């Protein structure tokens, strides 16, 4: 029983029982069980059809609490399970007369687990009771009543687990550990892990996909106290925490899921500083890395906050885990992220609390509504600025062309802002339109109960909607190619270049080859093109900042594709940089496949010429490393050096993955032998064999350095 690694053999620290539990979970045992009960039926609910939408929601949550299957895995150390299959599909798992209750639920957030651990769910109930008195007789009363109903449902679900564990026998430790939490504050490391898991599982079984956030910050003090008192050993703590990760694989089902079966936004953040500027890194930080290193579990993608003072021990440990492959561990440059938040108006103490939205976009955990609006800048250039290469528009200089592009970019982003304003009854007064209920998530977001408003109706302290520019390297490459071909090298006239592009380079193969091979594009540390990319970032951020608040939300800039380069490819035209129509191009803020020839250091250098204090929502760089580059102590040192360089140069978010295209092609043809092979996609990991073939081919292409 070995856990797959692209490079090297994974160590063994966990007990054989725990390793078997992990292996069975990764091999679909519990995911297949979950599919056996897709939802609870609401058909027996008296008066259901006459209920308000919120009343129907409360009934659904109560039925889930009362009737969902109880699952207790043999030998589990933490209890609770999201056992309804429809939850896996991002839906509230309830149906009335065969019709799903909601076609949607909440993700892209990290909830307030800290209050649960330190004050307990009963504290949240007391808050709701006070708010009920405050809002009684107002339109907000129904939401607070819903909060209290969902809290009662959570107690019912909790009681069913205590009863089931008691009836089974042999789970005395689980019962003792679960009796108080999550309703009372956790008093030990074991209780804290159980409290965190049970709350997370309740959110999941009601259809939501929350991130975990800063798990070492949440659990570190509990472990330190227990170690000092001799109540636990590090080995014992590792076993308990491993069960948290293993239980998180309960939705692993195998099969074909387009973008993979591990995309549930339950990301974890490690390290960095706390609100007071003190280093968070502790024993839990290293236990998490131990567990990931040994099991290769990729369902909780981990991002480590690195700064200039990060201890060498942690850098080495992070690099060691990265070297096994799978892309499970990524890196934030903490200083850049905090600086970007403070410059955007966040209090510095609050900024230091940052985590992510369950992917990699930045937010303040437990306090933030977050959504993003992705768009393809390459198509704006091709179809708006260059008018589909019709020949009807002519630019006399590069600056004229660039200015027209920025104008078109502004028009598009302003359109996104106008669309977001439609979510309000009255934008100026910030009165949100009523939307589908999401009370369970609202319980665990600061501000919702106090304001009497749900997560989707302005309840959280921060309400963020972020335009995310995609295709940015391809846009920069295209602008650069026009600048060189037409205005500087005068290889071709503007009109003739448009004609060649309109005809998809037909009959112009020599010119196409020249465009592809003569110039050094983004990712090769070429200032000429890199500074065009950096200029686009700055101008895009200016546009977003000018709209912040006017659309009813904060409007920070972000850079991503999240795999949409595959979705966008059929609509893209040929590019001035020599690419033909329909090709799959760059992901996130990473080089276009087949254009980076100078190695990872040059990729990082190109990326870091942009000012990422302006991209408050985030900007991801993907770097693929050859297996040969990460072998042994020298390989670990090389990875560590790349991370240091990334931080020193002012990067934002770095995803390193170990590439072996031959192995990936073998996994395509023999999927049964590579069930746990993980690859980093974009803020999440996927078991490679659960990606559909288009996604698999895209992942392989990103790891190859070939050009045609």
N, C-alpha and C positions, 0 to 999 in steps of 0.2 A: 504494500500500500504506500505508493509514493505520490507526492503532489508535484505536478508538472512544473518545470522551470525551463526557460529558453536557454539559460546559461547556468551551469553548475548544478550541484545537488543540494537541495534544501536541507537545513539542519533539523534535528529532532530534539525538542525540548518538552513538548506536551506529552501527557500520558497516552498510552495506546488507545484507551477508551475514548478520550477526547479526539484523537486523530481519526478514529473510526467514525465518530459522530460527524466530524467535518467532511470526511470522504463521502459518507452516505448523503449528506445534505447537498454537496456539490454534484452528486450523481442523481439528482432529481427526486430522491425518495419523498421528501416532504412537499416539494412543489407539485408533484403528481397527486398527492393526497388533497392538496388545496383545490385543485381543479374538480375534485369529486363533489364539492359543495360550492357552487358558484355564488349563491346569494341566499338571503332569507326572503320568504314570501310574505307579503303584507296583506294577503287576501282576507285573512280573518280579522283585520283591524276594524272595529266597530266605527261606522261613520267616516271611514277614510276619505271617501270621495268628496265629502263636504268640508274637510279640514282645510285650513290655510296651508300655503306652501311650507311655512315654517312648522306647522303642526304635523304635516306629513313627514318632514325631515326628522322631527323629534321622535315620531313613531318608528321610523326606520332605524334610528340609532338604538331605541329601546329594544326593538326586535333583534337587532344584531347582538346586543348585550345579552339578551335572554336566550337566544336560540342558535347562535353560531356554534359550530363544533368546537369542543374543547380538545386541545392536543397537548399531551405531555409526552415528550420524547424520552426514551429509555436513558436514564442516567443524567438527564439535563440538570444543570446547576442553576439556571434562571428560568422562570416560567412565564407563560403568556404566549399567544401565537395568533397571527393574522391568517385565519383558516378559511376565508371566503375568497373564491377564485376571482370574482369580479373586481376585487380590490387591486389585483395585479394589473388590471387594465385601466387603472386611474378612474374608477367609478365608485360611488357609494353602493355597496353590494346588497341592494334591496330591490325587489320588484313587486309590482301590483298587477295581478292578472297577466303575468308574463312580461310586463313592460318595465324596463329599468326605471328606478326612481329618479336618478340623475345621470346624465351622460357627461359626467365630469366631476372633478373634485379638486383639491388644492395641492400644489407642489411648488417648487422654486422658492422655498423658504426654509429657514432654520428657526425652530420654535424656542420658547423660553423654558428649556429644561432646568436652568439654574434655579428658578423659583420653586420648581417641583422638588428638587433635591434639598434645598436649604430651608424651605418653608412648608412644603407639602401641598397636596391638592386641597386639603381642607381649608388652607389659607385662601385659595382661589374661590372656594365655595363661600367663605365669609365675605370676600370682596363682592361676589355676585349678589349676596343677600343685602348688603348695604346699597348696592346700585339699584336693586329692586325697589327699595324704599324711596330712593331718590327719583326714579323714573316711573313710579307707579302712576297710572292714569295718563301717561304720555304714549306717543307712538313707539318709544323705545322699550316699553315694558315687555312686549312680546319677545324681543331678543334676549332680555335678561332671564325671562321665564324659560326660554330655550336653553340658556346656559345652565341653569339649575337642573333642568331635565337631563341634559347630557352628562352632567356630573353625577347625577343619580344613576344613570345607565352605566357609567364607568365603575361605580361601586358594585352594581349588580354583577357585572362581568368579573370583577375582582373576586367577589364572593363565590362565584361558580368555580374559579380556579382553586381557591382554598378548599372548597368542598371536594373537588375531584382529586386533588393531591392527598387529602385525608383518606378518602375511600380507597385509593390505590395502595397506600401504605409504603413505607420505605423512603418517603420524601420529607422527613421531619425537618431537615435543614432548610429545604425550600419553603415549607410552611412557616417556620419561624422567621425566615428572612422576608417573606411576603406579607406577613400579618400586618405590619405597620405601614409599609410603603405601598404605593406612592402618596398615601393620604397624609402621613406624618413626615416630618423631616428625616432624612436618612441619618443614621448614627454610626455607620460603619461602611467600609469599602464594599462589602458584599451587599449590604442594603442599598447603597448608592447605585451599584450596577443593576440590581433588580428593579429599583425605582425607575431608572433611566429606560431600561428595556421595556417594562410594563407600560409606561406612558407612551413610548414610541410604538409599541405593538397596538395599543388602543387607537392611536392616530391612524395606523396602517389598516387595521381591520375595518375602520369606518371609511376607507377609500383614499386616504391622503398619503402623500409621499414627502414627508419632511426630511430635511438634513439633520444630522446629529450635532455638528458644530465642534466646539473646542473640548473634546472629550477628556484630554489630560487636565485642562483647567477645571472641568466639572468634577473629576474624580481624584485628582492628585492629592488634595489635602486629606481626604478620607484614607487613602492608602498610606500616606506618610504617618498619620496618627496611629493607624493599626499596626504598622511595622514597629513604631517606637514602643508601643504597648505590648508587643509580642503576640498580638491577636491573629496575625497572619504572616505567611512567608511570601517572598516574591514568587516562588514556584506556585504556591496556592493561589495567589492573585492572578497569575498568568492563566491558570486553568479557568477561573471564574470569568475573566474577561474574554477568553477564547470562546466560551459558550455564548457570550453576547454576539460575537462575530458569526459564529456558526448558526445561531438562531436567525440571524439576518439573511441567511441563504435559503430561507424557507420558501421563497418564491422561485427558486431555480427549477426550471421545467425542461430545459433542453428545447430542441426544435428550432424553427426559423422565425425570427422576430424583427426583421428589417434592420433595426439599429441595435439588436442584441437583447438578451434576456436579463441583463443586470442593470438596466437603466431605470433606477428608482430614486435617484437624487438623494441618497442617504449618505452624503459625503461627510468626511471627518476632517477636522483641522487640528494640527499639532503645533506645539512650540510657540515662540514669540513672547511678547510682553503682555502684562495685564494692564488694567486701567491706571495703576500707579507707576507703570514703567518697569516693574519687576519681571524677571525672566520666569516664564511659566514652566518650561521644560522640567520634567520630573520623572519619577519611576514609571508612571503610566505611559508617558511618551515612548519610552523604550519597550515597554510590554506590548504596545500596539505594533511597533515595528517588528518585534520578535514574532508575533502572531501572523502578521502579513508575510514575513520572510518564510516562515515554516509552512503555512497552509496555502499561500498564494491566493487567498480569498480576495476577490476583486469587487465584491458587491458594496464595499464601503471605500470608495476611492479616497485616498488620504492626501492632503496637501499640508506641507510643513512650512510654517512661517520662519523664514531665514532673515537674519539681519547681520550687520557687520560685526556684531559681538557674539554671534552664535558660536557655541563651543565646538572645538574640533571633533570631539567625541560624537556629537549629534550629526555633524556633517558627514563624518565617516560612516556612521550607522545608516543614514539616509542613502548614501551612495552605494553601500553594500546591498541594501534591499532593492534599489533601482537596478542593480547589475543582474539580478535574477530574471529580469524581463517581466513583461505583463503590464508595465506602465501604471502600476497601482499607486505609486507615490509621485507626487508633483511638488512644486515649490512656488511659494509666494515670496516676493521681495517685500518684506514687511514695511520697510521704511518708505518705499514708494507708495504703497497702498495707504498707509496712515497719512502721508503728506497729501495725497490726492483728496482724501476725505476731509481733512482739516481745511484745505484750500477751497473746498466746495461748501464749507460752512458748518461742518460737524464739530462739536466740542472735542478737544483732543482726547480726553478720557474716554469718551464714547467711541471715537475712531479706533482707539487701541483695542476695543472689544471685537473688532470685525471678524466675521467668519464668511461663509458664502451662502448661496441660495439653494444648496443641494447640488450645485454643479461647480462653477468657479466664479460666477458673478458676485461682486462684493456687496454685503449688506451687514447691518447691525443685527445680530441674532436675537430673535424673540421680540423684535420691535419694528419689523419692516414688512410692508406689502411690497412685493417686487413682481414686475413683469418686464418683458423685453420685446422689442419690435425689430426683427431682422430684415435686412434688405440687401440687395446686390448692387454695389456701386459700379461694377463693371457694366451692367446693363444700362445704368443711367448714362454712363459715358457713351456706350455704343448706340443706344436707341434715342436718347434725348440730345446730348451734346453733338454727336456726330450723325444724328438723324438716320440711323440704320445704314450709314454709308451711302446715302442717296445721291450725294454730289450737290445737293441744294444748298449746303452750308460750306463756306470756305473760311479758314482762319489764316491770317497773314503772319502770325507769330505764335510761339509757344505760349506766351503770357496771355494772349487773347483766347487761345484754346483752353488754358487752365482756368481762366476767369469764367468762361462760359460753363465749364464743368462745375465749378463751385456754386455758381448761380443755380444750376439744375439740381445740384445736391441740396442746396438750401430749400428749393421748392418742394423737393420730395420729403425732406425731414419736417418741414412746416405742415405738409399734408398729414404726416403721422401725428403731429400735435393736434391738428384739427380733428382727426378721428378720435383721439383720446378724450377730447372735450365732449364728445357725444356720450361719454359715460356718466355725465353729470346732468342733473335737473337744472342746477344753477351753478355755473363754474365759479363765479366770484365768491359765492357763499360756501363753496365746497360741499354742496349737497349731492351725494351720489345717488344715482338711480338704483332702485331695488334690483337685486339679482338673486341667484340661487343661494340658499342657506349654506353656511359653512361653519356652524357653531363650534364643532369640536376643535377645529384649528384656532378659532377665535379665543377659546379658553386659554390658550398658551401663547398669546401675543399681547405684549404690554400695550395698554391703551384701550383695547376693545371693550372690556367690561366697564372700565371707568367712563368711557364715552357713551356706552350703550349702543355701539356700532360694531358690525361684524368686520371681519378681515377684509371683505370685498367692498365695504361701504365706508371706508375712511377710518376704521377703528385703530389700526396701528399708529405708533408714534411717527413713523416715516412712511410716506407713500411714494414709491419710485416706479417710474416706467422709463425704460432705457432704450433709445434707438441703438441698434447694433449694426454697424457697417460691415458688410461682407465683401469678399473679392478685392480687398484693398491692395494686396500685392500685385494682383493682375491688372488693376486699374493703374497703379504706379508704373508697372512695366509697359503698359500700353501707351501711356502719356510719354514716357521716356523714349520708347521706340519711335513715336511720331516726331518728338523733338530731334532725335538724332537723324532719322532717315530723311526727314523733310527740311527741317530748319537749320541744322548744323552741317551734316555731311552731304546734304542735297543729293542723296542717292535717288530720290524719286520726288515728283511734285505731289503736293497735297491731293490734287484731283486724281492723279493716277494711283496714289495709294488707296484712296477711297474706292476707286474702281476695282482694284485688286481684292480689297476686303469684301466688297459687295459680292464678288464672284467666288468668295471663299478660297482665294489664292489660285484659282484655276488658271493655268497657263503662266503662272508667275512663281514657279517653284524655286528658281534661282534667287529671286528677291526674298521669298519666304525663308529660304535657308540662310540667306545673309542676315535677315532680321533675327533669326533664332540663334545664330552662332557668332555673329560679329560683336554683339554687345553683352555685357555682363549685367545680369538682372538682379533684382532684389534677393538678398541672401548670400551675396558674395563680397560684402564689405566694399561696395562701390558707392561712393558719396553721391554721384550724380543721380542715381535712381533712388537710393535710400532716402535722400533728403526730399525727393518728391513725395515719397510715402509719408515721411514725417510731416511734411507741409499739409498733406491731406488730413492727417490726424488732427493737427492744430486747427485747421479751418472747420473741420467737422465738429470738434469740441466747441468752438466758438458758436457755431449754429445751435448746437444743443443747449449751451448755456444761455443763449439769448431767449430761448423758449421756456426755460425752467420756470414753473409756476403758472405760466400763461395757459397751459393746457390742463391745469388742475393738479398736476403732479410735479415732483422734481424730475428732471429730464436729463440725467447724466449720460455721457457718451460711453459706448462700449464697442469692442471689435471682436467679431466672431463669425463663424459659419456653422459650427455644430453639425458638420456633415452636409450642410445644404448645398455645397458645391456640386453634389450629385444631383440634387433636385433641380438646381438652376441650370445645369449643363445643357439640356435640350433647348433652352430659350436663349442661350448665348450665341453671339455671332463670332466670326473669326476675329482674331486680335492682331493689332499692329506688331506685336512681338513674335508673330509667326505661328500662332496656334490656330487650328481650324475650328470651325463652328461645332459646338456640341462637346468639346473636350472637357474633362473634369480637371479643374484647375486648383488654385490654392485653398488650403484649409486654414481658418482662423487668420492670424497675422504671420503666416509661415510661407516660405518660398513656394512658388509654383513647382509642382513635381517636374523633375528633370532639368531644373535651372540652377540648382545649388551645387557647385563643384569645388568649393574651397573649404569645406568641412564645417563642423558644428560651431567653432569659434567665430567664423565669419558670419554664419547665420545669426548668432546672438548679437554680433556687432551691428549688422544691418538693422535688426529689430530695435536695438537699444538707442538708435539715433532719434527715435520719436520721444516726445515728452509724455510719459505715461502718468504724470500727475494730472493730466487733462482727461484721461480716460477713466473716470471714477468707477464705472461699472466693471471695467476689466479689459484685458487684451491678452489673449492666449498665444503663446509660441509653442509649436510642436517641433521637437528635435528628435530624429531617429539616429540611434547609435548602433553601429555594427557590433555583433557579438564579440569579434576579435578585439574591439576597443575597450571592452569592460572586463576582460579576464584578469583574474589575480589581483594582487595588491596594486599593481600599476594601473589597472583598469579602474579600480575604486578611487585611486588618487586622481585619475583623469576626470571622472564624473564629478568629484568634489571640486576640482579646479574649474570646471564649467559652471557649476553652481555659484562659486565665489565670483567668477567673472560676470555672470548674469546680474548678481546683486550689486557688485561694484559699479557696473555701467548703468544702473537705474532701470532694469527690466521690471516687469509686473508679475506675470504668471508663466511658469515654464513647465511644460510636460515633456519629460524625457522617456523614451521607450527604446527598448533593445530590439533591433530589427533583424529578422532572419527570413527573407522572402522565400527561400527554398522550403523552410519549415512550414510557412503559411500555405504554400501551394500544396504541400503534402497533406496538411490538415483539410484543405478543400476536398481532396480526393479520398481521404480516410477519416472522416469526421468522428467516427466511433472511437478512434484512438487518441483524440485530442479534445475531449470534452471540457477540460478545465483550462485550456490555453487561452490566456487573457491578452487583450490588446487595448491600449488607450485609444479612445475614439475622440472625445473632446469634452473634458470635464466629467466624463464617466468612462467606465471600462465595460467591455463586452467580452464574453467568451466567444472567441473568433468563430467557432462553428455555428453559433446561433445568429450570426449576421447573415442576411440574404446575400446572394452571389454578387449583386451590384456593389454592396457595401464592402464585401470581402475584396473584390477587385480594386476598389478605391483605396482600401487600406494597404494593399500590396503595392499599388502604384505610388503611394506616398513614400514608400520605403525604398523605391528603386530610383537610381540616378541614370536614366536613359533618355535619349532624345531622338525624335524622328523628324 
